[in-house]
Amino acid sequence: MNVLLPRSWLYVPGNKSDLIKKASNGTADAIVIDFEDAVLAADKPVARSQLIHHVELLKAQKKLIAVRVNGPKALLDQDIEVLRTCVPDYLILPKVESPEQIQYVIDKMKDFDIHIIGLIESPIGVLNAHLIAQSHKNLVALSIGSEDLSFEMQMQPCWDSLYVPSMQVNIACKAAGISCIGYIGSIAEFRELDRFKATVERSVPLGFLGGFAIHPVQIAILNEAFTPSYEELKQAKRIVMEFSAAQNESKGVIAVNGKMVDLPVARRAEQLIDRFSYLLE
């Protein structure tokens, strides 16, 4: 399923109405109402009971809405029952290790056309990413859960340790024709924004599309990093136009601004324009 995904996703505890209201007026493209790690077990019923109100609030502000559900089936089933009353744009499933977990959620939500995002947070999940990525047409993206995966791997959540598993998941996504969300580093670095910014900017050229945040101060960095400049878009448009004209003359390779342009380069330019054409208007 070819779905254009947000640049920035802000996690907000599902039982914190004040924070969700604040997020609704913020600059994050999508708000993730969290039922999982950010909500204590005793507060999960509260988060579920407030979902309809929170969805209405966010829709009024034209926000894309995601809900991160719980992994264990007993909690997951309760979450899904609530989601069926007010379906969000995306359901984020944590700790995915097999295609069967994706299929279970799809079966539970079979009457609703909802986009699924799977979080890969364990070594088994990384090894099975190629199977998970191909599990269902409603699965639109995978993402590494950097903190949980680092814990399971007994390593620090940094570029050096997360590069290999992140790229394994990224490659699995691309092979399946879906997106990979994220960046190669820790989501927890909201106090050291220079480091967070460097991590995100270093990850963008590797094919990741958008990223998650746990604090509003991270959003501007994500939005800027995952948005091409006006000049980049103009160059992409020029590449597409000149390559199309060249093909009409039976030419497969041309030069634009001193750089070779062949079919893969032209297709990358087309992808960029398809995603951000509104910035050229």
C-alpha positions in Angstrom: 0.0 0.0 0.0 1.6 3.3 -1.2 0.8 5.8 1.6 2.4 9.2 2.1 3.5 9.3 5.7 4.0 12.3 8.1 7.4 13.9 8.7 6.9 13.9 12.5 5.1 11.8 15.0 4.7 12.9 18.6 4.0 10.4 21.3 1.6 11.6 24.0 0.3 9.5 26.9 -3.3 8.6 26.3 -4.4 9.4 29.8 -3.0 13.0 29.7 -5.7 15.2 28.2 -3.8 18.4 28.9 -0.8 17.2 26.9 -3.0 16.0 24.0 -4.7 19.3 23.9 -1.3 21.1 23.9 -0.1 18.7 21.1 -3.2 19.5 19.0 -2.0 23.1 18.7 1.6 22.1 18.0 3.5 21.5 14.8 3.7 17.7 14.7 2.2 16.3 11.6 0.8 13.3 13.5 -0.1 12.7 17.2 0.5 9.2 18.6 -2.0 8.6 21.4 0.0 6.1 23.5 -1.7 3.3 25.3 1.5 1.4 25.9 4.8 2.3 27.6 3.8 5.9 28.5 0.7 4.7 30.5 0.9 2.8 33.7 -1.3 -0.4 33.9 -3.7 1.2 36.4 -4.2 4.2 34.0 -4.8 2.2 30.8 -8.6 2.1 31.3 -8.6 5.9 31.6 -6.7 6.3 28.4 -9.2 4.1 26.6 -12.2 5.9 28.0 -10.9 9.2 26.8 -10.0 8.1 23.2 -13.2 9.3 21.5 -12.8 12.8 23.0 -9.1 12.9 22.1 -9.7 11.8 18.5 -12.4 14.4 18.1 -10.1 17.1 19.5 -7.2 16.2 17.1 -9.5 15.9 14.1 -10.8 19.4 14.7 -7.2 20.6 14.5 -6.7 18.5 11.3 -4.0 16.3 12.9 -3.2 12.9 11.6 -3.9 10.4 14.5 -2.2 7.3 15.5 -2.7 5.0 18.5 0.1 2.8 19.9 -1.7 -0.2 21.3 -0.4 -2.7 23.8 1.3 -5.9 22.8 0.0 -8.6 25.1 -3.3 -10.0 23.7 -5.4 -9.4 26.8 -4.6 -5.7 26.7 -4.5 -5.5 22.9 -8.0 -6.9 22.6 -9.3 -4.2 25.0 -7.5 -1.5 23.0 -8.9 -2.7 19.7 -12.5 -2.7 21.1 -12.1 1.0 21.8 -10.4 1.7 18.4 -13.4 0.2 16.6 -15.6 3.0 18.0 -13.3 5.8 16.7 -10.8 4.5 14.1 -7.6 6.5 13.9 -5.5 7.0 10.8 -2.9 4.6 12.0 -2.5 1.8 14.5 1.0 1.3 15.8 1.7 -2.2 17.0 4.7 -2.6 19.3 7.1 -5.5 19.7 6.3 -7.2 16.4 8.3 -10.4 15.9 6.2 -12.3 13.4 3.7 -11.8 10.5 1.1 -13.5 12.6 0.9 -10.5 15.0 0.1 -8.2 12.1 -2.5 -10.6 10.8 -4.1 -10.9 14.2 -4.7 -7.1 14.3 -5.9 -7.0 10.7 -8.4 -9.8 11.6 -9.6 -7.9 14.6 -10.0 -4.7 12.5 -11.3 -6.4 9.4 -14.3 -4.1 9.0 -12.1 -1.0 9.0 -9.5 0.1 6.5 -6.7 1.2 8.9 -3.0 1.7 8.2 -0.7 -0.5 10.4 2.8 0.5 11.5 4.9 -2.2 13.2 7.6 -1.5 15.7 10.6 -3.8 15.6 12.0 -4.0 19.1 13.8 -7.3 19.5 16.5 -9.4 17.8 13.9 -11.8 16.6 11.9 -9.0 15.1 15.0 -7.7 13.2 15.7 -11.2 11.8 12.0 -11.6 10.7 11.7 -8.1 9.4 11.6 -9.3 5.7 8.6 -11.6 6.5 6.8 -9.0 8.6 7.2 -6.3 6.0 5.4 -8.5 3.4 2.6 -9.7 5.8 -0.4 -7.6 4.7 -1.3 -4.7 2.3 -2.5 -2.6 5.2 1.0 -2.6 6.8 2.4 0.7 5.5 5.7 1.0 7.5 8.0 -0.5 10.1 10.2 1.3 12.5 12.9 0.3 15.0 12.1 0.8 18.7 15.6 2.0 19.6 15.3 1.9 23.3 13.7 -1.6 23.6 15.9 -3.1 21.0 19.0 -1.7 22.6 17.9 -3.2 25.9 17.3 -6.6 24.4 20.7 -6.4 22.6 22.5 -5.2 25.8 23.9 -2.2 23.9 23.8 1.5 24.0 21.2 3.2 21.7 23.7 5.0 19.4 24.6 5.2 15.7 27.3 2.5 15.8 25.1 -0.1 17.6 21.8 0.6 15.8 23.1 1.1 12.2 23.1 -2.6 11.2 19.6 -3.5 12.6 18.1 -0.3 11.4 19.3 -0.9 7.9 18.2 -4.5 8.0 14.7 -3.3 8.7 15.0 -0.5 6.1 16.0 -2.9 3.4 13.2 -5.3 4.4 10.7 -2.4 4.0 12.0 -1.3 0.7 12.0 -4.9 -0.6 8.3 -5.1 0.4 7.4 -1.7 -1.1 6.6 -0.1 2.2 8.2 2.8 4.2 10.7 2.7 7.1 10.1 5.4 9.7 12.9 6.6 12.0 16.5 7.5 12.4 19.6 5.7 13.6 19.8 6.7 17.3 18.0 7.3 20.5 14.5 8.8 20.7 15.2 9.9 24.3 17.7 12.7 23.4 15.3 15.6 23.9 17.7 17.6 26.1 20.7 17.3 23.8 19.1 18.7 20.7 22.3 19.2 18.8 23.0 15.5 19.1 19.5 14.6 18.1 19.6 17.0 15.1 22.9 15.5 13.9 21.4 12.0 14.3 18.3 12.8 12.3 20.1 14.7 9.5 22.6 11.8 9.1 19.8 9.3 8.8 17.7 11.2 6.2 19.9 10.3 3.1 19.5 6.6 4.0 15.9 6.4 3.0 14.0 6.8 6.3 10.7 8.7 6.0 9.8 10.8 9.1 10.5 10.1 12.7 9.0 9.7 16.1 9.5 12.1 19.0 8.7 12.0 22.7 8.9 15.8 23.3 7.6 18.8 21.3 11.1 20.3 21.1 12.1 17.5 18.8 9.4 18.2 16.2 11.0 21.2 14.5 14.1 19.2 13.9 12.1 16.3 12.3 10.0 18.6 10.2 13.0 20.5 8.8 15.2 17.4 8.3 12.5 15.5 6.4 11.4 18.4 4.2 13.5 19.1 1.1 14.4 22.7 0.4 12.7 24.7 -2.4 15.9 24.5 -4.4 16.0 20.7 -4.1 12.4 20.5 -5.3 13.1 22.8 -8.2 16.1 20.7 -9.2 14.0 17.5 -9.0 11.3 19.1 -11.2 14.0 20.1 -13.7 15.4 16.6 -13.7 12.0 15.0 -14.4 11.2 17.4 -17.2 14.5 17.2 -19.0 14.8 13.4 -18.6 11.2 13.0 -20.0 12.2 15.1 -23.0 15.3 13.1 -23.5 13.4 9.8 -23.5 11.2 11.2 -26.3 14.5 11.6 -28.2 15.5 8.0 -27.4 18.2 9.1 -24.9 18.6 7.1 -21.7 21.2 9.2 -20.0 21.6 13.0 -19.8 23.4 15.6 -17.8 21.6 18.2 -15.6 23.7 20.8 -13.8 26.9 18.8 -14.4 25.5 15.5 -13.0 24.5 12.3 -14.7 20.8 11.6 -14.8 19.6 8.2 -15.8 16.3 6.3 -15.0 17.0 5.7 -11.2 18.0 9.3 -10.7 14.9 10.5 -12.5 12.7 8.2 -10.5 14.1 9.4 -7.2 13.3 13.0 -8.4 9.7 11.9 -9.2 9.3 10.4 -5.7 10.5 13.6 -4.1 8.0 15.7 -6.2 5.1 13.3 -5.5 5.7 13.6 -1.8 6.3 17.3 -1.5 4.7 18.9 -4.6 2.5 21.1 -2.4 5.7 23.1 -1.6 6.0 24.1 -5.2 2.5 25.6 -5.4 
